[in-house]
Amino acid sequence: MLAGAHAGVFPITSSEAAGAMTAQIHKQLAAELRGGFHGATQCSGQLPSSQVLSATTRLTRWRCTLEISGVHLATPCKAEANVFATNRPHHVRIGWLAMSQTCHAHSG
């Protein structure tokens, strides 16, 4: 039995969190993104102290926002999610908070 719920969790970087969220949206909108698109994903986190977040900071939870505009999208797809570390290294779990109608309209 595990010693604690968080004992086996492998913290992730903001780029791992952003990459997972971006991949999920790209999968949902694959057909619409074929003609060309541009987008941005940003993740923020909280440290228990006054440390500064950097590209190598590893946390168990990130809050990410994404916006993708594409040739075949009438309006930008906007999404916001919590991305959580798991008990497997470099593996994440995405908890959706909100997605714009454009993201939902094309999801399978």
N, CA and C atoms as a LAMMPS dump frame, in Angstrom:
ITEM: TIMESTEP
0
ITEM: NUMBER OF ATOMS
324
ITEM: BOX BOUNDS ff ff ff
-5.0000000000000000e+02 5.0000000000000000e+02
-5.0000000000000000e+02 5.0000000000000000e+02
-5.0000000000000000e+02 5.0000000000000000e+02
ITEM: ATOMS id mol type element x y z
1 1 1 N 0.845 -1.179 0
2 1 2 C 0 0 0
3 1 3 C 0.892 1.244 0
4 2 1 N 0.45 2.281 -0.699
5 2 2 C 1.218 3.518 -0.77
6 2 3 C 1.19 4.236 0.567
7 3 1 N 2.308 4.896 0.875
8 3 2 C 2.419 5.619 2.139
9 3 3 C 1.462 6.81 2.196
10 4 1 N 1.23 7.45 1.068
11 4 2 C 0.335 8.611 1.046
12 4 3 C -0.176 8.868 -0.349
13 5 1 N -1.2 9.644 -0.469
14 5 2 C -1.816 9.903 -1.762
15 5 3 C -0.862 10.599 -2.725
16 6 1 N 0.033 11.422 -2.199
17 6 2 C 0.928 12.18 -3.064
18 6 3 C 2.343 11.601 -3.102
19 7 1 N 2.571 10.5 -2.405
20 7 2 C 3.913 9.938 -2.299
21 7 3 C 4.508 9.573 -3.648
22 8 1 N 3.68 9.07 -4.568
23 8 2 C 4.204 8.619 -5.847
24 8 3 C 3.951 9.569 -6.998
25 9 1 N 3.622 10.835 -6.717
26 9 2 C 3.319 11.789 -7.786
27 9 3 C 4.605 12.406 -8.308
28 10 1 N 4.729 12.455 -9.639
29 10 2 C 5.893 13.047 -10.288
30 10 3 C 5.521 14.431 -10.815
31 11 1 N 5.978 15.51 -10.157
32 11 2 C 5.655 16.859 -10.616
33 11 3 C 6.072 17.088 -12.067
34 12 1 N 5.356 17.997 -12.743
35 12 2 C 5.588 18.279 -14.156
36 12 3 C 5.954 19.754 -14.345
37 13 1 N 6.596 20.05 -15.466
38 13 2 C 6.933 21.434 -15.798
39 13 3 C 5.756 22.088 -16.51
40 14 1 N 5.807 23.41 -16.617
41 14 2 C 4.73 24.121 -17.323
42 14 3 C 4.685 23.723 -18.793
43 15 1 N 5.843 23.437 -19.394
44 15 2 C 5.836 23.045 -20.811
45 15 3 C 5.199 21.668 -21.001
46 16 1 N 5.37 20.764 -20.045
47 16 2 C 4.698 19.463 -20.13
48 16 3 C 3.183 19.644 -20.004
49 17 1 N 2.76 20.517 -19.105
50 17 2 C 1.329 20.796 -18.931
51 17 3 C 0.756 21.436 -20.188
52 18 1 N 1.452 22.438 -20.722
53 18 2 C 0.983 23.125 -21.933
54 18 3 C 0.942 22.171 -23.118
55 19 1 N 1.947 21.324 -23.251
56 19 2 C 2.001 20.369 -24.356
57 19 3 C 0.841 19.391 -24.336
58 20 1 N 0.485 18.927 -23.146
59 20 2 C -0.624 17.979 -23.021
60 20 3 C -1.948 18.637 -23.387
61 21 1 N -2.148 19.857 -22.918
62 21 2 C -3.396 20.559 -23.231
63 21 3 C -3.485 20.873 -24.723
64 22 1 N -2.393 21.34 -25.302
65 22 2 C -2.361 21.66 -26.731
66 22 3 C -2.647 20.42 -27.566
67 23 1 N -2.032 19.294 -27.209
68 23 2 C -2.248 18.045 -27.948
69 23 3 C -3.717 17.622 -27.903
70 24 1 N -4.347 17.781 -26.741
71 24 2 C -5.754 17.396 -26.592
72 24 3 C -6.642 18.234 -27.512
73 25 1 N -6.444 19.535 -27.545
74 25 2 C -7.259 20.413 -28.394
75 25 3 C -6.971 20.152 -29.874
76 26 1 N -5.702 19.951 -30.209
77 26 2 C -5.353 19.666 -31.609
78 26 3 C -6.034 18.387 -32.083
79 27 1 N -6.141 17.398 -31.206
80 27 2 C -6.802 16.143 -31.561
81 27 3 C -8.285 16.396 -31.834
82 28 1 N -8.919 17.231 -31.007
83 28 2 C -10.339 17.538 -31.179
84 28 3 C -10.607 18.312 -32.461
85 29 1 N -9.686 19.195 -32.828
86 29 2 C -9.9 20.086 -33.963
87 29 3 C -9.053 19.723 -35.182
88 30 1 N -8.615 18.492 -35.276
89 30 2 C -7.677 18.081 -36.327
90 30 3 C -8.103 18.519 -37.725
91 31 1 N -9.332 18.274 -38.092
92 31 2 C -9.792 18.615 -39.45
93 31 3 C -9.779 20.127 -39.674
94 32 1 N -10.204 20.89 -38.67
95 32 2 C -10.275 22.345 -38.805
96 32 3 C -8.893 23.001 -38.846
97 33 1 N -7.882 22.348 -38.294
98 33 2 C -6.546 22.938 -38.231
99 33 3 C -5.692 22.628 -39.461
100 34 1 N -6.17 21.764 -40.354
101 34 2 C -5.39 21.362 -41.526
102 34 3 C -5.057 22.508 -42.461
103 35 1 N -5.928 23.496 -42.576
104 35 2 C -5.7 24.604 -43.5
105 35 3 C -4.763 25.672 -42.98
106 36 1 N -4.311 25.52 -41.755
107 36 2 C -3.423 26.491 -41.145
108 36 3 C -4.043 27.093 -39.893
109 37 1 N -3.22 27.363 -38.918
110 37 2 C -3.704 27.907 -37.655
111 37 3 C -2.54 28.547 -36.902
112 38 1 N -2.885 29.31 -35.893
113 38 2 C -1.887 29.787 -34.943
114 38 3 C -2.531 29.771 -33.568
115 39 1 N -1.706 29.577 -32.568
116 39 2 C -2.246 29.487 -31.226
117 39 3 C -1.2 29.747 -30.169
118 40 1 N -1.679 29.865 -28.958
119 40 2 C -0.794 30.092 -27.824
120 40 3 C -1.36 29.379 -26.605
121 41 1 N -0.473 28.795 -25.822
122 41 2 C -0.852 28.154 -24.574
123 41 3 C 0.042 28.71 -23.481
124 42 1 N -0.552 29.091 -22.37
125 42 2 C 0.213 29.597 -21.244
126 42 3 C -0.238 28.882 -19.981
127 43 1 N 0.72 28.584 -19.114
128 43 2 C 0.392 27.931 -17.856
129 43 3 C 0.968 28.732 -16.695
130 44 1 N 0.223 28.759 -15.61
131 44 2 C 0.69 29.424 -14.405
132 44 3 C 0.532 28.473 -13.235
133 45 1 N 1.317 28.705 -12.221
134 45 2 C 1.267 27.858 -11.043
135 45 3 C 1.551 28.669 -9.803
136 46 1 N 1.37 28.035 -8.665
137 46 2 C 1.632 28.693 -7.399
138 46 3 C 2.686 27.923 -6.626
139 47 1 N 3.677 28.652 -6.161
140 47 2 C 4.698 28.069 -5.304
141 47 3 C 4.367 28.43 -3.86
142 48 1 N 4.69 27.541 -2.927
143 48 2 C 4.371 27.808 -1.525
144 48 3 C 5.2 28.948 -0.931
145 49 1 N 6.275 29.346 -1.585
146 49 2 C 7.12 30.416 -1.062
147 49 3 C 7.21 31.537 -2.094
148 50 1 N 8.148 32.438 -1.913
149 50 2 C 8.292 33.567 -2.83
150 50 3 C 9.229 33.247 -3.993
151 51 1 N 9.502 31.965 -4.219
152 51 2 C 10.336 31.566 -5.353
153 51 3 C 9.708 32.026 -6.666
154 52 1 N 10.536 32.217 -7.672
155 52 2 C 10.059 32.623 -8.983
156 52 3 C 9.887 31.376 -9.857
157 53 1 N 8.763 31.3 -10.568
158 53 2 C 8.546 30.19 -11.492
159 53 3 C 9.486 30.327 -12.672
160 54 1 N 10.033 29.203 -13.118
161 54 2 C 10.893 29.2 -14.3
162 54 3 C 10.493 28.029 -15.19
163 55 1 N 11.165 27.909 -16.323
164 55 2 C 10.856 26.828 -17.269
165 55 3 C 11.128 25.449 -16.669
166 56 1 N 11.954 25.381 -15.641
167 56 2 C 12.29 24.087 -15.043
168 56 3 C 11.532 23.813 -13.741
169 57 1 N 10.688 24.741 -13.321
170 57 2 C 9.9 24.542 -12.103
171 57 3 C 8.962 23.367 -12.3
172 58 1 N 8.934 22.484 -11.334
173 58 2 C 8.046 21.318 -11.386
174 58 3 C 7.007 21.439 -10.287
175 59 1 N 5.739 21.355 -10.686
176 59 2 C 4.621 21.426 -9.747
177 59 3 C 3.694 20.244 -9.982
178 60 1 N 2.813 19.986 -9.022
179 60 2 C 1.843 18.9 -9.196
180 60 3 C 0.57 19.394 -9.867
181 61 1 N 0.417 20.742 -10.011
182 61 2 C -0.789 21.289 -10.642
183 61 3 C -0.463 22.612 -11.334
184 62 1 N -0.94 22.737 -12.563
185 62 2 C -0.8 23.972 -13.339
186 62 3 C -2.169 24.4 -13.824
187 63 1 N -2.366 25.696 -13.982
188 63 2 C -3.59 26.244 -14.575
189 63 3 C -3.181 26.76 -15.953
190 64 1 N -3.757 26.208 -17.015
191 64 2 C -3.356 26.563 -18.379
192 64 3 C -4.512 27.169 -19.161
193 65 1 N -4.172 28.108 -20.031
194 65 2 C -5.139 28.689 -20.954
195 65 3 C -4.6 28.512 -22.366
196 66 1 N -5.504 28.348 -23.308
197 66 2 C -5.127 28.11 -24.696
198 66 3 C -6.071 28.877 -25.606
199 67 1 N -5.533 29.394 -26.698
200 67 2 C -6.355 30.013 -27.73
201 67 3 C -5.782 29.634 -29.08
202 68 1 N -6.644 29.088 -29.947
203 68 2 C -6.229 28.701 -31.296
204 68 3 C -7.169 29.36 -32.301
205 69 1 N -6.58 30.021 -33.29
206 69 2 C -7.333 30.581 -34.409
207 69 3 C -6.925 29.82 -35.656
208 70 1 N -7.877 29.497 -36.495
209 70 2 C -7.568 28.741 -37.699
210 70 3 C -8.369 29.204 -38.894
211 71 1 N -7.854 28.869 -40.057
212 71 2 C -8.507 29.218 -41.313
213 71 3 C -9.951 28.705 -41.335
214 72 1 N -10.182 27.517 -40.789
215 72 2 C -11.504 26.894 -40.824
216 72 3 C -12.298 27.078 -39.534
217 73 1 N -11.857 27.959 -38.653
218 73 2 C -12.585 28.237 -37.419
219 73 3 C -13.206 29.629 -37.511
220 74 1 N -14.516 29.72 -37.324
221 74 2 C -15.2 31.015 -37.411
222 74 3 C -14.734 31.959 -36.305
223 75 1 N -14.545 31.429 -35.113
224 75 2 C -14.039 32.198 -33.982
225 75 3 C -12.956 31.374 -33.3
226 76 1 N -12.069 31.996 -32.537
227 76 2 C -11.005 31.237 -31.873
228 76 3 C -11.557 30.212 -30.881
229 77 1 N -10.874 29.106 -30.792
230 77 2 C -11.145 28.095 -29.77
231 77 3 C -10.369 28.533 -28.54
232 78 1 N -11.071 28.722 -27.433
233 78 2 C -10.433 29.114 -26.179
234 78 3 C -10.741 28.063 -25.133
235 79 1 N -9.726 27.673 -24.388
236 79 2 C -9.922 26.669 -23.348
237 79 3 C -9.081 27.023 -22.129
238 80 1 N -9.548 26.566 -20.979
239 80 2 C -8.836 26.762 -19.731
240 80 3 C -8.95 25.462 -18.954
241 81 1 N -7.851 25.005 -18.374
242 81 2 C -7.866 23.725 -17.679
243 81 3 C -6.881 23.698 -16.53
244 82 1 N -7.153 22.811 -15.594
245 82 2 C -6.163 22.446 -14.592
246 82 3 C -5.469 21.201 -15.123
247 83 1 N -4.152 21.198 -15.066
248 83 2 C -3.383 20.048 -15.522
249 83 3 C -2.631 19.51 -14.314
250 84 1 N -2.817 18.227 -14.042
251 84 2 C -2.286 17.617 -12.834
252 84 3 C -1.186 16.598 -13.135
253 85 1 N -0.215 16.523 -12.245
254 85 2 C 0.81 15.487 -12.308
255 85 3 C 0.156 14.159 -11.909
256 86 1 N 0.787 13.06 -12.309
257 86 2 C 0.267 11.735 -11.966
258 86 3 C 1.373 10.9 -11.33
259 87 1 N 1.092 9.634 -11.114
260 87 2 C 2.088 8.745 -10.523
261 87 3 C 3.015 8.13 -11.578
262 88 1 N 2.947 8.647 -12.812
263 88 2 C 3.855 8.214 -13.878
264 88 3 C 4.668 9.427 -14.337
265 89 1 N 5.987 9.298 -14.443
266 89 2 C 6.817 10.432 -14.871
267 89 3 C 6.387 10.956 -16.244
268 90 1 N 6.34 12.271 -16.388
269 90 2 C 6.025 12.956 -17.647
270 90 3 C 4.64 12.612 -18.189
271 91 1 N 3.738 12.187 -17.333
272 91 2 C 2.378 11.856 -17.725
273 91 3 C 1.447 12.772 -16.943
274 92 1 N 0.446 13.34 -17.605
275 92 2 C -0.438 14.291 -16.946
276 92 3 C -1.896 13.872 -17.043
277 93 1 N -2.706 14.492 -16.216
278 93 2 C -4.158 14.323 -16.257
279 93 3 C -4.746 15.72 -16.441
280 94 1 N -5.651 15.865 -17.389
281 94 2 C -6.252 17.166 -17.679
282 94 3 C -7.657 17.211 -17.093
283 95 1 N -7.902 18.258 -16.302
284 95 2 C -9.239 18.496 -15.765
285 95 3 C -9.786 19.753 -16.41
286 96 1 N -10.758 19.623 -17.296
287 96 2 C -11.274 20.794 -18.016
288 96 3 C -12.067 21.694 -17.096
289 97 1 N -11.835 22.979 -17.222
290 97 2 C -12.637 23.97 -16.518
291 97 3 C -13.63 24.601 -17.472
292 98 1 N -13.143 24.982 -18.652
293 98 2 C -14.026 25.655 -19.603
294 98 3 C -13.459 25.561 -21.009
295 99 1 N -14.351 25.415 -21.978
296 99 2 C -13.979 25.464 -23.395
297 99 3 C -15.022 26.303 -24.11
298 100 1 N -14.567 27.119 -25.058
299 100 2 C -15.509 27.93 -25.828
300 100 3 C -16.347 27.038 -26.744
301 101 1 N -17.438 27.589 -27.241
302 101 2 C -18.331 26.839 -28.128
303 101 3 C -17.59 26.319 -29.362
304 102 1 N -16.636 27.087 -29.864
305 102 2 C -15.867 26.661 -31.042
306 102 3 C -15.152 25.336 -30.781
307 103 1 N -14.59 25.166 -29.574
308 103 2 C -13.905 23.915 -29.221
309 103 3 C -14.906 22.766 -29.13
310 104 1 N -16.058 23.016 -28.526
311 104 2 C -17.083 21.988 -28.346
312 104 3 C -17.736 21.584 -29.66
313 105 1 N -17.928 22.539 -30.537
314 105 2 C -18.675 22.302 -31.774
315 105 3 C -18.057 21.217 -32.63
316 106 1 N -16.761 21.027 -32.51
317 106 2 C -16.061 20.089 -33.377
318 106 3 C -15.539 18.862 -32.65
319 107 1 N -15.765 18.773 -31.336
320 107 2 C -15.218 17.633 -30.599
321 107 3 C -16.027 16.389 -30.916
322 108 1 N -15.314 15.266 -30.958
323 108 2 C -15.958 14.009 -31.318
324 108 3 C -16.569 13.38 -30.128
